[in-house]
Amino acid sequence: MVEFSPEVIDTIISAAALLGAGFAMIAGIGPGVGQGYAAGKAVEGVARQPEARGNIITTMLLGQAVAESTGIYSLVIAIVLIFTIAT
């Protein structure tokens, strides 16, 4: 079995944590695309039925708030990973 020095182990752990933080931030792409798609469809809906503007916008904003939560969770995980290795 290969034995590593404590410095090498710390370096490997730091590199893995930073790589994990980068992968966590890739999750920010999904909410951005989904929110853009939802906003585009809401604009189409308002163009077709201007009298339902309030209901369409309310539903769109509620859906975007739920979709954004995944992006916020990934940001929190990335920040925790980065600042955990800093200490």
Backbone as CSV, one residue per row, in Angstrom:
resi,resn,N_x,N_y,N_z,CA_x,CA_y,CA_z,C_x,C_y,C_z
1,MET,0.837,-1.174,0.000,0.000,0.000,0.000,0.887,1.244,0.000
2,VAL,0.469,2.239,-0.727,1.235,3.477,-0.807,0.849,4.378,0.359
3,GLU,1.829,4.935,0.999,1.572,5.852,2.108,1.978,7.255,1.680
4,PHE,1.105,8.205,1.958,1.349,9.593,1.604,1.666,10.388,2.853
5,SER,2.421,11.446,2.659,2.708,12.337,3.775,1.461,13.190,4.061
6,PRO,1.370,13.748,5.245,0.204,14.587,5.574,0.045,15.787,4.628
7,GLU,1.151,16.332,4.135,1.058,17.468,3.218,0.408,17.051,1.904
8,VAL,0.764,15.873,1.408,0.184,15.381,0.159,-1.296,15.089,0.347
9,ILE,-1.656,14.517,1.475,-3.066,14.227,1.751,-3.866,15.517,1.827
10,ASP,-3.335,16.548,2.484,-4.019,17.843,2.554,-4.184,18.454,1.166
11,THR,-3.180,18.318,0.320,-3.258,18.850,-1.040,-4.325,18.124,-1.848
12,ILE,-4.390,16.811,-1.721,-5.395,16.032,-2.434,-6.799,16.402,-1.973
13,ILE,-6.974,16.553,-0.667,-8.285,16.927,-0.135,-8.682,18.321,-0.614
14,SER,-7.744,19.253,-0.625,-8.041,20.608,-1.091,-8.415,20.606,-2.568
15,ALA,-7.673,19.849,-3.367,-7.968,19.787,-4.799,-9.340,19.161,-5.045
16,ALA,-9.669,18.107,-4.308,-10.974,17.464,-4.468,-12.106,18.390,-4.044
17,ALA,-11.903,19.155,-2.978,-12.939,20.087,-2.522,-13.161,21.192,-3.548
18,LEU,-12.089,21.714,-4.124,-12.239,22.762,-5.135,-12.870,22.213,-6.408
19,LEU,-12.524,21.012,-6.775,-13.144,20.378,-7.939,-14.640,20.154,-7.685
20,GLY,-14.979,19.721,-6.485,-16.383,19.549,-6.124,-17.143,20.862,-6.142
21,ALA,-16.494,21.942,-5.712,-17.138,23.259,-5.753,-17.404,23.677,-7.192
22,GLY,-16.464,23.386,-8.067,-16.676,23.702,-9.485,-17.823,22.911,-10.073
23,PHE,-17.894,21.613,-9.741,-19.002,20.795,-10.217,-20.328,21.278,-9.645
24,ALA,-20.328,21.734,-8.415,-21.558,22.239,-7.805,-22.050,23.482,-8.536
25,MET,-21.136,24.309,-9.007,-21.553,25.530,-9.696,-22.066,25.260,-11.115
26,ILE,-21.755,24.086,-11.657,-22.337,23.727,-12.954,-23.852,23.621,-12.823
27,ALA,-24.319,23.300,-11.631,-25.758,23.206,-11.390,-26.451,24.557,-11.563
28,GLY,-25.697,25.659,-11.589,-26.288,26.979,-11.805,-26.758,27.204,-13.229
29,ILE,-26.331,26.362,-14.157,-26.734,26.515,-15.554,-28.206,26.150,-15.737
30,GLY,-28.634,25.078,-15.080,-30.004,24.595,-15.232,-31.071,25.611,-14.856
31,PRO,-30.983,26.211,-13.665,-31.999,27.207,-13.312,-32.016,28.410,-14.253
32,GLY,-30.845,28.809,-14.728,-30.800,29.949,-15.654,-31.531,29.659,-16.951
33,VAL,-31.288,28.484,-17.502,-31.961,28.091,-18.746,-33.461,27.939,-18.500
34,GLY,-33.823,27.285,-17.411,-35.237,27.073,-17.112,-35.997,28.363,-16.870
35,GLN,-35.372,29.306,-16.187,-36.043,30.574,-15.927,-36.206,31.386,-17.211
36,GLY,-35.210,31.336,-18.064,-35.335,32.033,-19.345,-36.453,31.446,-20.188
37,TYR,-36.544,30.124,-20.198,-37.602,29.453,-20.948,-38.974,29.822,-20.373
38,ALA,-39.091,29.818,-19.041,-40.366,30.151,-18.395,-40.772,31.596,-18.678
39,ALA,-39.807,32.503,-18.653,-40.123,33.907,-18.940,-40.570,34.076,-20.380
40,GLY,-39.916,33.369,-21.299,-40.320,33.448,-22.710,-41.731,32.935,-22.924
41,LYS,-42.056,31.818,-22.270,-43.408,31.276,-22.398,-44.440,32.192,-21.731
42,ALA,-44.058,32.859,-20.653,-44.980,33.802,-20.006,-45.262,34.987,-20.926
43,VAL,-44.235,35.458,-21.613,-44.441,36.563,-22.563,-45.376,36.122,-23.686
44,GLU,-45.207,34.897,-24.180,-46.103,34.379,-25.207,-47.533,34.286,-24.679
45,GLY,-47.681,33.836,-23.433,-49.010,33.728,-22.841,-49.680,35.077,-22.681
46,VAL,-48.924,36.080,-22.265,-49.485,37.428,-22.115,-49.840,38.005,-23.483
47,ALA,-49.038,37.687,-24.493,-49.338,38.185,-25.835,-50.637,37.564,-26.367
48,ARG,-50.889,36.318,-26.007,-52.113,35.658,-26.475,-53.338,36.078,-25.674
49,GLN,-53.165,36.246,-24.361,-54.289,36.611,-23.492,-53.873,37.740,-22.551
50,PRO,-53.921,38.964,-23.028,-53.488,40.090,-22.179,-54.318,40.249,-20.900
51,GLU,-55.560,39.785,-20.912,-56.395,39.932,-19.719,-55.956,39.016,-18.583
52,ALA,-55.167,37.962,-18.880,-54.694,37.040,-17.850,-53.270,37.376,-17.400
53,ARG,-52.843,38.606,-17.668,-51.464,39.016,-17.385,-51.075,38.798,-15.920
54,GLY,-51.904,39.193,-14.991,-51.587,39.076,-13.563,-51.384,37.637,-13.120
55,ASN,-52.307,36.766,-13.543,-52.185,35.355,-13.170,-50.946,34.712,-13.793
56,ILE,-50.659,35.049,-15.036,-49.502,34.463,-15.722,-48.208,34.891,-15.047
57,ILE,-48.098,36.170,-14.741,-46.867,36.680,-14.122,-46.699,36.111,-12.713
58,THR,-47.786,36.005,-11.956,-47.702,35.437,-10.610,-47.230,33.990,-10.654
59,THR,-47.811,33.211,-11.546,-47.416,31.808,-11.680,-45.976,31.679,-12.145
60,MET,-45.564,32.533,-13.087,-44.190,32.499,-13.581,-43.201,32.824,-12.463
61,LEU,-43.467,33.844,-11.695,-42.556,34.222,-10.617,-42.470,33.151,-9.535
62,LEU,-43.584,32.507,-9.219,-43.568,31.424,-8.241,-42.729,30.250,-8.753
63,GLY,-42.912,29.903,-10.014,-42.118,28.823,-10.605,-40.639,29.154,-10.677
64,GLN,-40.314,30.394,-10.973,-38.911,30.795,-11.027,-38.274,30.800,-9.640
65,ALA,-39.035,31.151,-8.625,-38.492,31.125,-7.259,-38.166,29.701,-6.835
66,VAL,-39.025,28.766,-7.196,-38.774,27.365,-6.871,-37.570,26.848,-7.654
67,ALA,-37.484,27.210,-8.936,-36.369,26.760,-9.770,-35.045,27.354,-9.300
68,GLU,-35.070,28.569,-8.809,-33.835,29.235,-8.377,-33.269,28.603,-7.107
69,SER,-34.108,27.939,-6.335,-33.621,27.349,-5.092,-32.511,26.326,-5.347
70,THR,-32.572,25.585,-6.455,-31.504,24.617,-6.742,-30.190,25.324,-7.021
71,GLY,-30.241,26.452,-7.698,-29.028,27.226,-7.941,-28.447,27.794,-6.659
72,ILE,-29.309,28.223,-5.757,-28.845,28.760,-4.474,-28.231,27.653,-3.623
73,TYR,-28.842,26.472,-3.642,-28.278,25.341,-2.894,-26.893,24.985,-3.409
74,SER,-26.725,24.976,-4.726,-25.406,24.643,-5.281,-24.383,25.716,-4.924
75,LEU,-24.791,26.963,-4.883,-23.882,28.037,-4.485,-23.460,27.877,-3.026
76,VAL,-24.407,27.543,-2.166,-24.091,27.340,-0.744,-23.121,26.176,-0.574
77,ILE,-23.354,25.094,-1.302,-22.452,23.936,-1.212,-21.059,24.314,-1.688
78,ALA,-20.969,25.060,-2.773,-19.658,25.472,-3.283,-18.932,26.369,-2.284
79,ILE,-19.639,27.295,-1.677,-19.019,28.190,-0.697,-18.548,27.406,0.523
80,VAL,-19.371,26.459,0.986,-18.970,25.638,2.133,-17.722,24.844,1.793
81,LEU,-17.665,24.246,0.610,-16.479,23.478,0.215,-15.244,24.350,0.147
82,ILE,-15.368,25.534,-0.408,-14.207,26.413,-0.551,-13.703,26.889,0.812
83,PHE,-14.617,27.333,1.676,-14.167,27.899,2.954,-13.856,26.845,3.997
84,THR,-14.287,25.613,3.774,-13.918,24.534,4.698,-12.457,24.199,4.559
85,ILE,-11.938,24.223,3.335,-10.522,23.879,3.134,-9.624,25.044,3.480
86,ALA,-10.179,26.245,3.563,-9.363,27.418,3.859,-8.965,27.467,5.331
87,THR,-9.707,26.788,6.175,-9.399,26.839,7.608,-8.505,25.727,8.050
